[in-house]
Amino acid sequence: MLSIKTQNLNSDKNYLLQILTEKFELLRELEISHDSSYTFSYLNPSPIKLRLVEDTNRDHRYTYSHYAQKRQPEKVFIYPETITLRANWELEVVFILPK
């Protein structure tokens, strides 16, 4: 079981909390909007990475930049460490966004 606690989220914005493989393939995704603790169960034992996407246009996915429309890409925050999940272990991670 993996428990992720988020800090310093802007409550006016939506975010996508993503659990990824080491090759950045998406395993799980959750839409969040405020600081809290989120629990993920039934994850396979393996190394994972965490990513937080600031969903500014609220389309529930990452939006790339577009030069002709003068649109910037959505901000992405990646947890600095690789997390190793183990069978029958509980792990708590604190994901703090820079201010």
MMTF fields as JSON, N, C-alpha, C and O atoms, coordinates in Angstrom:
{
  "mmtfVersion": "1.0.0",
  "mmtfProducer": "UNKNOWN",
  "numBonds": 395,
  "numAtoms": 396,
  "numGroups": 99,
  "numChains": 1,
  "numModels": 1,
  "chainsPerModel": [1],
  "groupsPerChain": [99],
  "chainIdList": ["A"],
  "bondAtomList": [4, 2, 8, 6, 12, 10, 16, 14, 20, 18, 24, 22, 28, 26, 32, 30, 36, 34, 40, 38, 44, 42, 48, 46, 52, 50, 56, 54, 60, 58, 64, 62, 68, 66, 72, 70, 76, 74, 80, 78, 84, 82, 88, 86, 92, 90, 96, 94, 100, 98, 104, 102, 108, 106, 112, 110, 116, 114, 120, 118, 124, 122, 128, 126, 132, 130, 136, 134, 140, 138, 144, 142, 148, 146, 152, 150, 156, 154, 160, 158, 164, 162, 168, 166, 172, 170, 176, 174, 180, 178, 184, 182, 188, 186, 192, 190, 196, 194, 200, 198, 204, 202, 208, 206, 212, 210, 216, 214, 220, 218, 224, 222, 228, 226, 232, 230, 236, 234, 240, 238, 244, 242, 248, 246, 252, 250, 256, 254, 260, 258, 264, 262, 268, 266, 272, 270, 276, 274, 280, 278, 284, 282, 288, 286, 292, 290, 296, 294, 300, 298, 304, 302, 308, 306, 312, 310, 316, 314, 320, 318, 324, 322, 328, 326, 332, 330, 336, 334, 340, 338, 344, 342, 348, 346, 352, 350, 356, 354, 360, 358, 364, 362, 368, 366, 372, 370, 376, 374, 380, 378, 384, 382, 388, 386, 392, 390],
  "bondOrderList": [1, 1, 1, 1, 1, 1, 1, 1, 1, 1, 1, 1, 1, 1, 1, 1, 1, 1, 1, 1, 1, 1, 1, 1, 1, 1, 1, 1, 1, 1, 1, 1, 1, 1, 1, 1, 1, 1, 1, 1, 1, 1, 1, 1, 1, 1, 1, 1, 1, 1, 1, 1, 1, 1, 1, 1, 1, 1, 1, 1, 1, 1, 1, 1, 1, 1, 1, 1, 1, 1, 1, 1, 1, 1, 1, 1, 1, 1, 1, 1, 1, 1, 1, 1, 1, 1, 1, 1, 1, 1, 1, 1, 1, 1, 1, 1, 1, 1],
  "groupList": [{"groupName": "MET", "atomNameList": ["N", "CA", "C", "O"], "elementList": ["N", "C", "C", "O"], "formalChargeList": [0, 0, 0, 0], "bondAtomList": [1, 0, 2, 1, 3, 2], "bondOrderList": [1, 1, 2], "singleLetterCode": "M", "chemCompType": "L-PEPTIDE LINKING"}, {"groupName": "LEU", "atomNameList": ["N", "CA", "C", "O"], "elementList": ["N", "C", "C", "O"], "formalChargeList": [0, 0, 0, 0], "bondAtomList": [1, 0, 2, 1, 3, 2], "bondOrderList": [1, 1, 2], "singleLetterCode": "L", "chemCompType": "L-PEPTIDE LINKING"}, {"groupName": "SER", "atomNameList": ["N", "CA", "C", "O"], "elementList": ["N", "C", "C", "O"], "formalChargeList": [0, 0, 0, 0], "bondAtomList": [1, 0, 2, 1, 3, 2], "bondOrderList": [1, 1, 2], "singleLetterCode": "S", "chemCompType": "L-PEPTIDE LINKING"}, {"groupName": "ILE", "atomNameList": ["N", "CA", "C", "O"], "elementList": ["N", "C", "C", "O"], "formalChargeList": [0, 0, 0, 0], "bondAtomList": [1, 0, 2, 1, 3, 2], "bondOrderList": [1, 1, 2], "singleLetterCode": "I", "chemCompType": "L-PEPTIDE LINKING"}, {"groupName": "LYS", "atomNameList": ["N", "CA", "C", "O"], "elementList": ["N", "C", "C", "O"], "formalChargeList": [0, 0, 0, 0], "bondAtomList": [1, 0, 2, 1, 3, 2], "bondOrderList": [1, 1, 2], "singleLetterCode": "K", "chemCompType": "L-PEPTIDE LINKING"}, {"groupName": "THR", "atomNameList": ["N", "CA", "C", "O"], "elementList": ["N", "C", "C", "O"], "formalChargeList": [0, 0, 0, 0], "bondAtomList": [1, 0, 2, 1, 3, 2], "bondOrderList": [1, 1, 2], "singleLetterCode": "T", "chemCompType": "L-PEPTIDE LINKING"}, {"groupName": "GLN", "atomNameList": ["N", "CA", "C", "O"], "elementList": ["N", "C", "C", "O"], "formalChargeList": [0, 0, 0, 0], "bondAtomList": [1, 0, 2, 1, 3, 2], "bondOrderList": [1, 1, 2], "singleLetterCode": "Q", "chemCompType": "L-PEPTIDE LINKING"}, {"groupName": "ASN", "atomNameList": ["N", "CA", "C", "O"], "elementList": ["N", "C", "C", "O"], "formalChargeList": [0, 0, 0, 0], "bondAtomList": [1, 0, 2, 1, 3, 2], "bondOrderList": [1, 1, 2], "singleLetterCode": "N", "chemCompType": "L-PEPTIDE LINKING"}, {"groupName": "ASP", "atomNameList": ["N", "CA", "C", "O"], "elementList": ["N", "C", "C", "O"], "formalChargeList": [0, 0, 0, 0], "bondAtomList": [1, 0, 2, 1, 3, 2], "bondOrderList": [1, 1, 2], "singleLetterCode": "D", "chemCompType": "L-PEPTIDE LINKING"}, {"groupName": "TYR", "atomNameList": ["N", "CA", "C", "O"], "elementList": ["N", "C", "C", "O"], "formalChargeList": [0, 0, 0, 0], "bondAtomList": [1, 0, 2, 1, 3, 2], "bondOrderList": [1, 1, 2], "singleLetterCode": "Y", "chemCompType": "L-PEPTIDE LINKING"}, {"groupName": "GLU", "atomNameList": ["N", "CA", "C", "O"], "elementList": ["N", "C", "C", "O"], "formalChargeList": [0, 0, 0, 0], "bondAtomList": [1, 0, 2, 1, 3, 2], "bondOrderList": [1, 1, 2], "singleLetterCode": "E", "chemCompType": "L-PEPTIDE LINKING"}, {"groupName": "PHE", "atomNameList": ["N", "CA", "C", "O"], "elementList": ["N", "C", "C", "O"], "formalChargeList": [0, 0, 0, 0], "bondAtomList": [1, 0, 2, 1, 3, 2], "bondOrderList": [1, 1, 2], "singleLetterCode": "F", "chemCompType": "L-PEPTIDE LINKING"}, {"groupName": "ARG", "atomNameList": ["N", "CA", "C", "O"], "elementList": ["N", "C", "C", "O"], "formalChargeList": [0, 0, 0, 0], "bondAtomList": [1, 0, 2, 1, 3, 2], "bondOrderList": [1, 1, 2], "singleLetterCode": "R", "chemCompType": "L-PEPTIDE LINKING"}, {"groupName": "HIS", "atomNameList": ["N", "CA", "C", "O"], "elementList": ["N", "C", "C", "O"], "formalChargeList": [0, 0, 0, 0], "bondAtomList": [1, 0, 2, 1, 3, 2], "bondOrderList": [1, 1, 2], "singleLetterCode": "H", "chemCompType": "L-PEPTIDE LINKING"}, {"groupName": "PRO", "atomNameList": ["N", "CA", "C", "O"], "elementList": ["N", "C", "C", "O"], "formalChargeList": [0, 0, 0, 0], "bondAtomList": [1, 0, 2, 1, 3, 2], "bondOrderList": [1, 1, 2], "singleLetterCode": "P", "chemCompType": "L-PEPTIDE LINKING"}, {"groupName": "VAL", "atomNameList": ["N", "CA", "C", "O"], "elementList": ["N", "C", "C", "O"], "formalChargeList": [0, 0, 0, 0], "bondAtomList": [1, 0, 2, 1, 3, 2], "bondOrderList": [1, 1, 2], "singleLetterCode": "V", "chemCompType": "L-PEPTIDE LINKING"}, {"groupName": "ALA", "atomNameList": ["N", "CA", "C", "O"], "elementList": ["N", "C", "C", "O"], "formalChargeList": [0, 0, 0, 0], "bondAtomList": [1, 0, 2, 1, 3, 2], "bondOrderList": [1, 1, 2], "singleLetterCode": "A", "chemCompType": "L-PEPTIDE LINKING"}, {"groupName": "TRP", "atomNameList": ["N", "CA", "C", "O"], "elementList": ["N", "C", "C", "O"], "formalChargeList": [0, 0, 0, 0], "bondAtomList": [1, 0, 2, 1, 3, 2], "bondOrderList": [1, 1, 2], "singleLetterCode": "W", "chemCompType": "L-PEPTIDE LINKING"}],
  "groupTypeList": [0, 1, 2, 3, 4, 5, 6, 7, 1, 7, 2, 8, 4, 7, 9, 1, 1, 6, 3, 1, 5, 10, 4, 11, 10, 1, 1, 12, 10, 1, 10, 3, 2, 13, 8, 2, 2, 9, 5, 11, 2, 9, 1, 7, 14, 2, 14, 3, 4, 1, 12, 1, 15, 10, 8, 5, 7, 12, 8, 13, 12, 9, 5, 9, 2, 13, 9, 16, 6, 4, 12, 6, 14, 10, 4, 15, 11, 3, 9, 14, 10, 5, 3, 5, 1, 12, 16, 7, 17, 10, 1, 10, 15, 15, 11, 3, 1, 14, 4],
  "groupIdList": [1, 2, 3, 4, 5, 6, 7, 8, 9, 10, 11, 12, 13, 14, 15, 16, 17, 18, 19, 20, 21, 22, 23, 24, 25, 26, 27, 28, 29, 30, 31, 32, 33, 34, 35, 36, 37, 38, 39, 40, 41, 42, 43, 44, 45, 46, 47, 48, 49, 50, 51, 52, 53, 54, 55, 56, 57, 58, 59, 60, 61, 62, 63, 64, 65, 66, 67, 68, 69, 70, 71, 72, 73, 74, 75, 76, 77, 78, 79, 80, 81, 82, 83, 84, 85, 86, 87, 88, 89, 90, 91, 92, 93, 94, 95, 96, 97, 98, 99],
  "secStructList": [7, 3, 3, 3, 3, 3, 3, 1, 7, 7, 6, 6, 1, 3, 3, 3, 3, 3, 3, 3, 7, 6, 6, 7, 7, 3, 3, 3, 3, 3, 3, 3, 7, 1, 1, 7, 3, 3, 3, 3, 7, 1, 7, 7, 1, 1, 3, 3, 3, 3, 3, 3, 3, 3, 3, 6, 6, 7, 1, 1, 1, 7, 7, 7, 7, 5, 6, 6, 6, 6, 5, 7, 7, 7, 7, 3, 3, 3, 7, 1, 1, 7, 3, 3, 7, 7, 6, 6, 7, 7, 3, 3, 3, 3, 3, 3, 7, 7, 7],
  "xCoordList": [0.849, 0.0, 0.896, 1.89, 0.537, 1.28, 0.384, -0.722, 0.858, 0.137, 0.955, 2.128, 0.322, 1.001, 0.321, -0.879, 1.094, 0.59, 1.107, 2.311, 0.224, 0.627, 0.628, -0.172, 1.559, 1.653, 1.919, 2.53, 1.449, 1.629, 0.857, 1.255, -0.231, -1.057, -1.906, -2.361, -2.112, -2.978, -4.418, -4.747, -5.266, -6.634, -7.508, -8.595, -7.054, -7.82, -7.562, -8.235, -6.596, -6.204, -6.472, -6.552, -6.607, -6.738, -5.398, -4.592, -5.166, -3.917, -4.215, -5.273, -3.271, -3.326, -2.147, -0.994, -2.427, -1.395, -1.215, -2.154, 0.004, 0.253, 1.329, 2.337, 1.098, 2.096, 2.598, 1.816, 3.928, 4.541, 5.571, 6.094, 5.858, 6.954, 8.261, 8.255, 9.376, 10.674, 10.823, 11.601, 10.101, 10.147, 9.075, 8.795, 8.474, 7.446, 6.181, 5.541, 5.823, 4.543, 3.525, 3.826, 2.34, 1.32, 0.737, 0.283, 0.753, 0.137, -1.205, -2.205, -1.227, -2.454, -2.478, -1.437, -3.694, -3.855, -5.053, -6.062, -4.926, -5.981, -6.076, -5.059, -7.296, -7.509, -7.651, -8.455, -6.857, -6.903, -6.974, -6.651, -7.404, -7.502, -7.064, -7.054, -6.706, -6.288, -5.31, -5.182, -4.62, -3.664, -4.407, -5.385, -3.934, -4.534, -3.62, -2.506, -4.103, -3.37, -4.171, -5.376, -3.506, -4.157, -3.526, -2.302, -4.359, -3.883, -4.122, -5.2, -3.097, -3.182, -2.885, -1.841, -3.803, -3.635, -3.454, -3.706, -3.016, -2.871, -1.907, -2.18, -0.793, 0.268, 1.289, 1.608, 1.79, 2.795, 4.123, 4.486, 4.852, 6.173, 7.123, 7.445, 7.56, 8.459, 8.902, 8.318, 9.916, 10.289, 9.289, 8.887, 8.892, 7.938, 8.427, 9.344, 7.805, 8.041, 6.697, 5.654, 6.727, 5.517, 5.602, 6.658, 4.468, 4.408, 3.111, 2.069, 3.184, 2.024, 1.91, 2.833, 0.775, 0.543, -0.489, -1.554, -0.175, -1.105, -2.071, -1.693, -3.306, -4.312, -5.014, -6.115, -4.388, -4.91, -6.189, -7.038, -6.349, -7.563, -8.626, -9.67, -8.384, -9.34, -9.886, -11.075, -9.0, -9.427, -9.055, -9.22, -8.556, -8.251, -7.11, -7.058, -6.206, -5.025, -3.968, -4.26, -2.737, -1.648, -1.844, -2.103, -1.721, -1.885, -0.533, 0.113, -0.114, 1.163, 1.068, -0.017, 2.218, 2.241, 1.774, 1.78, 1.37, 0.944, 1.421, 0.924, 2.377, 3.012, 2.019, 1.995, 1.213, 0.279, -0.769, -1.2, -1.177, -2.173, -1.534, -2.235, -0.202, 0.558, 0.195, 0.002, 0.106, -0.264, 0.967, 1.668, 1.218, 2.316, 1.883, 0.692, 2.827, 2.451, 2.073, 2.456, 1.327, 0.976, 2.205, 3.066, 2.269, 3.42, 3.405, 2.354, 4.599, 4.764, 5.786, 6.852, 5.455, 6.352, 6.626, 5.691, 7.9, 8.28, 8.938, 9.825, 8.497, 9.095, 10.555, 10.836, 11.499, 12.925, 13.517, 14.579, 12.865, 13.435, 12.592, 11.384, 13.245, 12.52, 12.085, 12.881, 10.828, 10.266, 10.204, 9.725, 10.679, 10.648, 9.521, 9.547, 8.533, 7.419, 7.795, 8.41, 7.419, 7.693, 6.39, 5.456, 6.333, 5.142, 4.891, 5.824, 3.63, 3.184, 3.839, 3.988, 4.226, 4.794, 3.867, 3.183, 3.864, 3.151, 4.197, 5.171, 3.973, 4.95, 4.219, 3.172, 4.766, 4.188, 5.204, 6.369, 4.742, 5.588, 4.948, 3.728, 5.764, 5.276, 5.778, 6.982, 4.837, 5.147, 4.907, 3.76, 5.997, 5.895, 6.198, 7.273, 5.248, 5.449, 6.244, 6.035, 7.146, 7.868, 6.909, 5.968, 7.163, 6.281, 6.659, 6.029],
  "yCoordList": [-1.175, 0.0, 1.24, 1.302, 2.197, 3.44, 4.599, 4.752, 5.405, 6.584, 7.814, 7.93, 8.734, 9.942, 11.153, 11.368, 11.925, 13.149, 14.327, 14.434, 15.208, 16.372, 17.622, 17.76, 18.533, 19.799, 20.926, 20.717, 22.125, 23.366, 23.389, 24.1, 22.634, 22.727, 23.985, 24.387, 24.595, 25.756, 25.248, 24.53, 25.602, 25.067, 25.574, 25.04, 26.598, 27.113, 26.323, 26.541, 25.411, 24.682, 23.191, 22.674, 22.517, 21.062, 20.441, 21.035, 19.243, 18.532, 17.083, 16.545, 16.473, 15.051, 14.404, 14.704, 13.533, 12.795, 11.476, 10.689, 11.235, 10.066, 9.18, 9.667, 7.873, 6.88, 6.258, 5.775, 6.277, 5.854, 4.756, 4.614, 3.985, 3.035, 3.807, 5.025, 3.095, 3.752, 4.29, 5.217, 3.732, 4.192, 5.249, 5.563, 5.799, 6.837, 6.381, 7.172, 5.111, 4.603, 4.739, 4.42, 5.202, 5.493, 4.212, 3.333, 4.111, 2.985, 3.382, 2.692, 4.49, 4.986, 6.502, 7.153, 7.054, 8.504, 8.895, 8.19, 10.025, 10.508, 12.02, 12.715, 12.531, 13.982, 14.503, 13.996, 15.523, 16.098, 17.619, 18.193, 18.259, 19.718, 20.382, 21.609, 19.591, 20.18, 19.256, 18.081, 19.809, 19.026, 17.966, 18.257, 16.761, 15.665, 14.456, 14.539, 13.337, 12.084, 11.14, 10.97, 10.533, 9.667, 8.285, 8.158, 7.251, 5.888, 5.077, 5.121, 4.338, 3.45, 2.032, 1.772, 1.132, -0.271, -1.12, -0.675, -2.34, -3.332, -2.892, -3.072, -2.321, -1.984, -3.12, -3.676, -3.458, -4.513, -4.048, -2.881, -4.945, -4.573, -4.239, -5.094, -3.003, -2.541, -1.122, -0.479, -0.622, 0.788, 1.67, 1.348, 2.779, 3.7, 5.131, 5.425, 6.009, 7.444, 8.137, 7.593, 9.338, 10.128, 11.414, 12.04, 11.794, 13.029, 13.737, 13.104, 15.071, 15.9, 16.902, 17.679, 16.885, 17.774, 18.817, 18.473, 20.08, 21.165, 21.293, 21.773, 20.867, 20.824, 22.184, 22.348, 23.142, 24.514, 24.665, 25.482, 23.906, 24.032, 22.998, 22.935, 22.197, 21.229, 20.241, 19.923, 19.762, 18.768, 17.35, 16.417, 17.174, 15.876, 15.133, 13.904, 15.863, 15.266, 16.352, 17.544, 15.919, 16.861, 17.547, 16.878, 18.868, 19.636, 20.2, 20.911, 19.873, 20.33, 21.797, 22.377, 22.378, 23.75, 23.778, 22.762, 24.969, 25.146, 26.534, 27.556, 26.546, 27.804, 28.758, 29.944, 28.269, 29.13, 29.737, 30.871, 28.996, 29.497, 30.249, 30.752, 30.321, 30.98, 30.409, 31.147, 29.073, 28.387, 27.696, 26.96, 27.937, 27.299, 25.899, 25.662, 24.978, 23.661, 23.745, 24.687, 22.765, 22.726, 22.345, 21.595, 22.869, 22.616, 21.173, 20.608, 20.597, 19.219, 19.214, 19.818, 18.532, 18.386, 16.897, 16.099, 16.519, 15.121, 14.928, 15.69, 13.912, 13.588, 13.213, 12.407, 13.778, 13.645, 12.238, 11.969, 11.345, 10.026, 8.934, 9.089, 7.829, 6.634, 5.887, 5.687, 5.475, 4.795, 3.303, 2.908, 2.482, 1.042, 0.441, 0.493, -0.128, -0.791, -2.237, -2.891, -2.739, -4.122, -4.803, -4.147, -6.09, -6.857, -6.792, -6.907, -6.608, -6.574, -5.465, -5.603, -4.386, -3.242, -2.045, -1.917, -1.182, 0.084, 1.193, 1.196, 2.12, 3.191, 4.522, 4.638, 5.526, 6.86, 7.832, 7.857, 8.629, 9.589, 10.973, 11.111, 11.981, 13.368, 14.084, 14.226, 14.53, 15.237, 16.715, 17.153, 17.496, 18.926, 19.711, 19.572, 20.529, 21.387, 22.619, 23.164, 23.075, 24.319, 25.508, 25.52, 26.487, 27.681, 28.654, 29.704],
  "zCoordList": [0.0, 0.0, 0.0, 0.723, -0.8, -0.912, -0.495, -1.013, 0.43, 0.88, 0.486, 0.841, -0.252, -0.73, -0.097, -0.267, 0.622, 1.236, 0.428, 0.197, -0.001, -0.793, 0.084, 1.01, -0.24, 0.476, -0.514, -1.562, -0.167, -0.933, -2.249, -3.172, -2.363, -3.564, -3.499, -2.428, -4.642, -4.738, -4.838, -5.782, -3.898, -3.865, -5.01, -5.231, -5.746, -6.882, -8.161, -9.168, -8.132, -9.341, -9.186, -8.071, -10.304, -10.321, -10.669, -11.386, -10.155, -10.391, -10.765, -10.439, -11.447, -11.734, -11.018, -11.325, -10.079, -9.365, -10.101, -10.218, -10.602, -11.433, -10.817, -10.304, -10.877, -10.494, -11.783, -12.601, -11.957, -13.213, -12.973, -11.868, -14.015, -13.96, -14.103, -14.283, -14.023, -14.218, -15.632, -15.86, -16.572, -17.962, -18.241, -19.398, -17.173, -17.24, -17.966, -18.659, -17.807, -18.307, -17.182, -16.032, -17.5, -16.502, -15.91, -16.642, -14.565, -13.858, -13.269, -13.468, -12.545, -11.917, -12.009, -12.089, -11.995, -12.06, -11.209, -11.168, -10.535, -9.66, -9.794, -9.775, -9.93, -9.983, -8.558, -7.777, -8.231, -6.888, -7.004, -8.044, -5.912, -5.948, -4.641, -4.547, -3.645, -2.373, -1.66, -2.003, -0.655, 0.137, 0.942, 1.631, 0.84, 1.581, 1.491, 0.973, 2.001, 1.894, 0.996, 1.185, 0.03, -0.947, -0.867, -0.829, -0.839, -0.665, -1.931, -2.524, -2.329, -3.492, -3.013, -2.415, -3.281, -2.903, -4.152, -5.271, -3.935, -5.007, -6.103, -7.29, -5.703, -6.646, -6.654, -5.603, -7.809, -7.915, -7.325, -7.468, -6.665, -6.137, -7.283, -8.108, -7.321, -8.379, -8.06, -7.188, -8.745, -8.594, -9.346, -10.465, -8.728, -9.358, -9.229, -8.461, -9.986, -9.911, -9.72, -10.084, -9.148, -8.951, -9.757, -9.852, -10.337, -11.114, -10.778, -10.61, -10.682, -10.421, -11.563, -11.806, -12.265, -13.402, -12.987, -12.474, -13.207, -12.907, -14.083, -15.151, -13.889, -14.955, -15.042, -14.516, -15.696, -15.722, -16.531, -16.177, -17.6, -18.415, -18.045, -18.695, -17.025, -16.467, -17.502, -17.503, -18.381, -19.369, -18.955, -19.741, -17.739, -17.133, -17.828, -17.788, -18.458, -19.086, -19.269, -19.171, -19.537, -19.768, -21.125, -22.126, -21.161, -22.391, -22.795, -22.025, -24.01, -24.548, -24.963, -25.011, -25.259, -25.752, -27.206, -27.9, -27.645, -29.037, -29.474, -29.0, -30.372, -30.765, -31.436, -31.107, -32.357, -33.091, -32.164, -32.373, -31.151, -30.2, -29.031, -28.153, -29.024, -27.959, -26.587, -25.62, -26.524, -25.299, -24.709, -25.403, -23.441, -22.724, -22.264, -22.065, -22.093, -21.576, -20.1, -19.406, -19.634, -18.225, -17.403, -17.861, -16.198, -15.338, -14.84, -14.538, -14.765, -14.308, -13.178, -13.294, -12.086, -10.943, -10.76, -10.685, -10.687, -10.545, -9.179, -8.793, -8.462, -7.169, -7.409, -8.296, -6.638, -6.969, -6.827, -7.387, -6.1, -5.86, -6.505, -6.685, -6.848, -7.276, -6.027, -5.109, -5.989, -4.834, -5.142, -6.205, -4.231, -4.428, -3.602, -2.372, -4.282, -3.612, -3.348, -4.19, -2.163, -1.799, -1.392, -0.931, -1.562, -1.206, 0.299, 1.094, 0.687, 2.088, 2.91, 4.125, 2.27, 2.963, 2.777, 1.762, 3.772, 3.675, 3.616, 4.369, 2.715, 2.504, 2.461, 1.825, 3.135, 3.121, 2.52, 2.917, 1.556, 0.858, 0.996, 0.897, 1.223, 1.274, 0.021, -0.188, -0.803, -2.062, -1.811, -1.715, -1.702, -1.398, -2.669, -3.252, -3.09, -4.256, -3.872, -2.788, -4.723, -4.426, -4.495, -5.289, -3.662, -3.645, -4.712, -4.841]
}
